[in-house]
Amino acid sequence: MDFSTIIQNVGFPIACCMALGYYLNNKDKADREERKEDKIADREREDRLLQANTELLVTNKQLAESVEIIAKDMKEDINRTEAKVDKILEKVGV
C-alpha cells in the first residue's frame, strides 16, 4: 500500500500519524540495536581494563617486594659502614 492510498482511505492527519508511528518504531529498533552493540563494546573494554589492572597489581607487588629487599640490603650496608666508621674512630682516638 502506498501513502496516497492510505491518505484517500483514512485522511491526511491519520496517515501522517501512521507514518510518524512507523518512523518512530523503526528508529526505536535501530536505537535499541545500537545501545546493545555499545553495551557489548563497553563490557569488552571493561574486561580489558580489569585484566590490565590485575597485571599492574601483580607487577606493583613484585616491585614492592624488590624495593623491600633493596632497602633491607641498603640498611645492612649502612649498619656495616657505621660499624667500620666507629672502629676507625676508636683507632684514631676521637
N, C-alpha and C positions, 0 to 999 in steps of 0.2 A: 504494500500500500504506500502510495506516495503522499507527500504533505498536502498537496492541493486537494486530493480526495478526502483526506481527514478534515480539512477546513470546510469543505462542502457538507460533510456529514454532521460535524459537531460544532462548527463555528471557529472563527479565528482565535478568540481568547482561550478556549478549551484546547485547541490544537497547539497553541503556544505553551500552555501549561504542560501538556503531554510531552512536547519536545524538550522543555526545560527539565521535566522529571527524568526523561531518558538520558539527557546530558549529565545531570547530577548523579544518576545511578552509575553511568559509565565512569565518570570522574571519581566517584567514591571507590569503585572497584580498583581503578588504577592507583589511587592513593593508598588503599589497603595493601596492594601488592608491593608498592614502593616502600611502605613502612616495614613490611615483612622482610624485604631484602635488606633494608637498613638495619633492622634488628639482628639479622644473621651476621651482617658485616661487623656490627658492634660487638657481638658475642665473640667472634673470631679475634677481633682486636683486643678485647679484654683477656682472652685466653693467652694471646701472645705476650701481653703486658704482665700477666701473672707469672708466666714462665720466665720472663726476663727478670722480674723481681725475685723469684726464687733463686735463680742463678746468681744474682747480685748478693743476696743474703749469704749464700754459700761462700762466695768469693770474699765478702766482707768478714765473715767468720774466720776464714783462713788467714786473711791479712791481720786480723786482730790477734790471732794466735802467734803469728810470726813476729808482730811488734812486741808482744809479751816476752817472747824468747829473747829477742834482741835487747829489750830493756833489762831483762834479768842478767844477760851477759855483760851489758854495759855497767850495771850496778856492781857486779862481781869484779870487773876490771877497775872500777873506781875504788872499791874497797882494797884491792891489792895494791893499787897505786898509793893510796893513803898509808897503807902499812909500810910500804917501801920508803915513803917520804918521812914517816915517823922514825924509822930505823936510821935514815940518813941524818935527821935532826939529832938523834941520840948520839951518833958518832961525832957529829960536829960539835955537840955540846950546847945547843941552843935551847 
